[in-house]
Amino acid sequence: MEQNIIAGIVFLIIGIILEVFTTSLWRLCEKWKSKDGKAPSPSYVVLIRTLGALVILLGLLLLSGAI
């Protein structure tokens, strides 16, 4: 049970980082791969924010004990 709580908190933190710092993560990890290097593509932003939402959902499920 303690492992689920710790994992849930970790997943929540990662999910919030993905949601809030999408552009900063792009600059850190993906900017050098871009031709113009000005901003992330709309599809990248949608993908990362969707992933962040799923990770947050997983964290909440772990904290609630449903998993």
C-alpha positions in Angstrom: 0.0 0.0 0.0 2.8 2.4 0.8 4.3 1.7 -2.6 1.1 2.8 -4.3 1.0 6.1 -2.4 4.6 6.8 -3.3 4.1 5.8 -6.9 0.9 7.9 -7.1 2.7 11.0 -5.8 5.5 10.5 -8.3 3.1 10.1 -11.2 1.2 13.2 -10.1 4.4 15.3 -10.0 5.5 14.0 -13.4 2.0 14.6 -14.9 1.9 18.1 -13.6 5.4 18.8 -15.0 4.2 17.6 -18.4 1.1 19.7 -18.3 2.7 23.0 -17.0 6.1 23.0 -18.6 5.4 21.6 -22.0 7.3 24.3 -23.9 10.3 24.2 -21.5 10.5 20.4 -21.9 10.5 20.9 -25.7 13.3 23.4 -25.5 15.3 21.1 -23.2 14.8 17.8 -25.1 13.5 18.4 -28.7 14.5 21.9 -29.9 17.7 20.8 -31.5 15.8 18.4 -33.7 13.6 21.1 -35.2 14.4 22.9 -38.4 13.5 26.4 -37.2 13.8 25.8 -33.5 11.3 28.5 -32.6 8.4 26.7 -31.0 7.0 23.2 -30.5 4.5 22.0 -33.1 0.8 21.9 -32.1 0.8 18.1 -32.4 3.7 17.9 -30.0 1.9 20.1 -27.4 -1.3 18.0 -27.7 0.7 14.8 -27.4 2.6 15.9 -24.3 -0.4 17.4 -22.6 -2.5 14.3 -23.3 0.3 12.1 -21.9 0.4 14.4 -18.8 -3.3 14.0 -18.3 -3.0 10.2 -18.5 -0.1 10.2 -16.0 -2.1 12.4 -13.6 -5.1 10.0 -13.9 -2.8 7.1 -13.2 -1.4 8.9 -10.2 -4.9 9.6 -8.9 -6.0 6.0 -9.4 -2.9 4.8 -7.5 -3.6 7.1 -4.6 -7.2 6.1 -4.4 -6.3 2.5 -4.2 -8.3 1.5 -7.4 -5.2 -0.1 -8.8 
